[in-house]
Amino acid sequence: MAQEAQRAVQILNPSGEITMPRPPRCRIMCVANQKGGVGKTTTAVNLAVALALHGNRVLVIDLDPQGNASTGLNVPHHAGIPDVYNCLIDLVPLADVTQPVEGIPNLSCVPATLNLAGAEIELVSVVARESRLRRAIEASQAVYDYIFIDCPPSLGLLTVNALVAAEEVLIPIQCEYYALEGVQALTDNIGRVKSFLNPGLEISTVLLTMYDRRTRLADAVEQDVRAHFGDRVLTAVVPRNVRVSEAPSYGQSVMTYDPGSRGAMSYFEAAQEIAERGAKVGGRA
């Protein structure tokens, strides 16, 4: 109990001090994986909350029509709410669709509503369709240390917009066999976007999620991923944890839902690692 309480105080940082270093410039990170259910949204939300609680100015852009990141941050995203669709299709300024996240200073969110489901089709006939999101971010006057873009589990025009807008790709990889198959396709597609649309794009960070230390498979997947991606794989690993799964149903991240849990501590350690890497090498992990 005492250990959990100590972890909770460390994670919630009630003093509000800047305990995670800010990067020299804004880091725009696209959280992507073509496979669904690997923890993309959970990772984007919890890393964003952890960094914001420790002094960084963070924006989450929900680019998934399901709106799960908006739900996890308890940001309204019902019909009629201005959302990222308005940015992409109607060229509404990013600031006009950005909402502060209640209870988390320094954290804002651009929500997604069901309107976004039609954006893939509507973008097909639009001029410079792949760079709509990048232009919206570049035109914004707001100052952020981190922008996390939560992508849908596909490589349609929404994900391409995210990859063109970002400088870094963060890949969450579930510690299961099929996850490895999807990663090869993802890296191939990132390579194509880098070649034709965004030469500065790099896979900077890989995070292992849903890790079960009791299985040999998880250990084998971890070894394969670390062999393939090298030091881009974070030392921190996110275990399977029921608190992580429960938190979104309460409109919270695990960081605020149960800050003493193993899941919260793992995301806190991952966020700290990302912040420290970025501060050391001028904004790139």
VOSE-446235 format. One record per residue (C-alpha): residue in one letter; x, y, z. Coordinates in steps of 0.02 Angstrom, whole numbers, padded with zeros to 5 digits, always signed. Each point is the difference from the previous one (the first is absolute). Layout:
residues N
AXYZ ...
This chain:
residues 285
M+00000+00000+00000 A+00138+00121+00047 Q+00092-00041-00161 E-00156+00032-00104 A-00029+00166+00088 Q+00179+00051-00033 R-00018-00045-00184 A-00163+00098-00011 V+00080+00159+00070 Q+00146-00019-00120 I-00116-00021-00150 L-00129+00134+00044 N+00136+00127+00043 P-00112+00111+00109 S+00134+00134+00013 G-00014+00033-00188 E+00189+00011-00020 I+00081-00034-00169 T+00075-00170+00037 M+00006-00063-00180 P+00114+00108-00109 R-00081+00099-00139 P+00070-00028-00176 P+00091+00143-00088 R-00143+00009-00125 C-00171-00078-00023 R+00003-00187-00033 I-00140-00057-00114 M-00025-00186+00026 C-00117-00109-00101 V-00058-00153+00100 A-00029-00131-00134 N-00021-00184-00031 Q-00106-00078-00137 K-00052-00139+00118 G-00146+00041+00114 G-00002-00036+00186 V+00185+00027+00033 G-00023+00148+00118 K+00021+00150-00117 T-00132+00109+00082 T+00043-00059+00175 T+00182+00043-00033 A-00037+00172-00075 V-00116+00047+00143 N+00107-00061+00144 L+00164+00069-00066 A-00085+00168-00031 V-00071+00006+00177 A+00165-00054+00079 L+00098+00134-00093 A-00130+00135+00038 L-00004-00043+00185 H+00188+00025+00004 G+00010+00171-00078 N-00011-00025-00189 R-00127+00088-00111 V-00088-00139-00097 L-00130-00013-00137 V-00088-00161-00050 I-00077-00004-00174 D-00130-00138-00013 L+00005-00056-00181 D-00099-00161+00025 P-00186+00011-00046 Q-00039-00111+00151 G+00053+00146+00111 N+00077-00110+00134 A+00136+00124+00046 S-00134+00133+00025 T-00095-00122+00112 G+00157-00043+00100 L+00032+00184+00033 N-00184+00034+00040 V-00011+00130-00138 P-00174+00027-00077 H-00007-00070-00177 H-00184-00022-00039 A-00083+00063-00159 G+00012+00188-00020 I+00165+00018+00094 P+00135+00083-00107 D+00131-00134-00034 V+00150-00049-00105 Y-00116-00032-00148 N-00033+00187-00010 C+00188+00030-00009 L+00027-00125-00140 I-00152+00036-00107 D-00055+00179+00042 L+00175+00069+00042 V-00060+00060+00171 P+00152+00057+00105 L+00065-00130+00121 A-00025+00117+00148 D-00187+00009-00036 V-00024-00187+00023 T+00122-00025+00146 Q-00072-00035+00173 P+00091+00004+00169 V-00001-00166+00093 E-00088+00021+00167 G+00108-00030+00152 I+00165-00012-00097 P+00091+00167-00017 N+00103+00019-00159 L-00102-00132-00094 S-00117+00035-00147 C-00090-00110-00125 V-00068+00018-00176 P-00146-00123+00004 A-00069-00114-00135 T-00185-00020-00034 L-00088-00122-00116 N+00015+00131-00138 L+00179-00056-00017 A-00057-00168-00071 G-00047+00088-00162 A+00161+00100-00011 E+00094-00140-00091 I-00121+00012-00146 E-00014+00190+00002 L+00189+00023+00001 V+00023-00099-00161 S-00049+00146-00111 V+00083+00136+00106 V+00157+00092-00055 A+00156-00045+00103 R-00106-00127+00093 E+00149-00085+00086 S+00062+00160+00084 R-00161+00074+00070 L+00044-00042+00181 R+00179+00061-00017 R-00060+00168-00065 A-00122+00016+00145 I+00138-00035+00127 E+00123+00118-00085 A-00129+00140-00002 S-00037-00018+00186 Q+00070+00133+00117 A-00014-00109+00155 V+00162-00059+00081 Y+00017-00185+00041 D+00143-00111+00054 Y-00084-00157-00066 I-00137-00035-00127 F-00062-00179-00002 I-00104-00053-00151 D-00106-00155+00034 C-00027-00093-00164 P-00133-00123-00058 P+00057-00182-00026 S+00020+00017-00189 L+00105+00090-00128 G-00134+00110-00076 L+00008+00187-00031 L-00023+00039+00185 T+00156-00097+00050 V+00095+00070-00149 N-00046+00176+00060 A+00070-00044+00172 L+00161-00070-00074 V+00024+00155-00108 A-00033+00116+00148 A+00116-00091+00120 E+00188-00006+00017 E+00002-00158+00104 V-00097-00163+00002 L-00034-00088+00164 I-00047-00182-00028 P-00086-00096+00141 I+00028-00187-00026 Q-00104-00130+00088 C+00105-00145+00062 E-00085-00132-00108 Y+00051-00089-00160 Y-00121+00084-00121 A+00060+00171+00056 L+00168-00029-00083 E-00080-00036-00168 G-00090+00168+00002 V+00157+00097+00047 Q+00091-00048-00162 A-00145+00067-00104 L-00004+00157+00106 T+00186+00036-00019 D-00014-00026-00189 N-00141+00127-00009 I+00093+00124+00110 G+00146-00018-00120 R-00113+00045-00147 V-00068+00154+00088 K+00178+00051+00044 S+00056-00020-00182 F-00141+00094-00083 L-00083+00116+00126 N+00101+00030+00159 P+00189-00024-00012 G+00024+00047+00184 L-00109-00142+00067 E+00086-00127+00114 I-00053-00146+00108 S+00070+00069+00161 T-00086-00100+00136 V-00067-00177+00023 L-00098-00050+00156 L-00039-00179+00047 T-00178-00016+00068 M-00109-00134+00080 Y+00156-00091+00058 D-00030-00160+00099 R+00160-00056+00085 R-00073-00172+00033 T+00006-00049-00184 R+00150-00048-00107 L-00085+00080-00150 A+00007+00174+00078 D+00185-00023+00034 A+00031-00062-00178 V-00095+00147-00076 E+00096+00122+00110 Q+00166-00072-00057 D-00052+00007-00184 V-00061+00181+00013 R+00157+00057+00092 A+00109-00088-00128 H-00092+00084-00144 F-00022+00177+00069 G+00150+00010+00115 D+00007+00147+00121 R-00160+00074-00071 V-00093-00123+00113 L-00034+00076+00170 T+00069-00089+00152 A-00170+00022+00083 V-00125-00136-00043 V-00188+00012+00031 P-00070-00159+00081 R-00175-00069-00017 N-00093+00093+00136 V-00187+00004+00033 R+00008+00180+00064 V+00064+00058-00171 S-00153-00080-00082 E-00123+00066+00129 A+00054+00183-00001 P-00081+00056-00167 S-00172-00057+00060 Y+00015+00134+00135 G+00059+00132-00124 Q+00175-00003+00072 S+00177-00055-00037 V+00074-00132+00114 M+00116+00138+00065 T-00146+00083+00089 Y-00115-00151+00020 D+00124-00105+00099 P+00169+00088+00011 G+00068-00133+00116 S-00027-00143-00124 R+00135-00089-00099 G-00078+00062-00162 A+00012+00181+00054 M+00179-00022+00058 S+00049-00080-00166 Y-00072+00144-00103 F+00081+00125+00118 E+00170-00084-00027 A-00029-00002-00189 A-00044+00185+00000 Q+00153+00041+00104 E+00111-00097-00120 I-00075+00090-00151 A+00025+00170+00084 E+00179-00036+00049 R+00047-00067-00172 G-00078+00150-00085 A+00089+00125+00112 K+00169-00082-00032 V-00004-00003-00189 G-00088+00159-00047 G-00179-00058-00013 R+00021-00173-00074 A-00006-00159+00104 
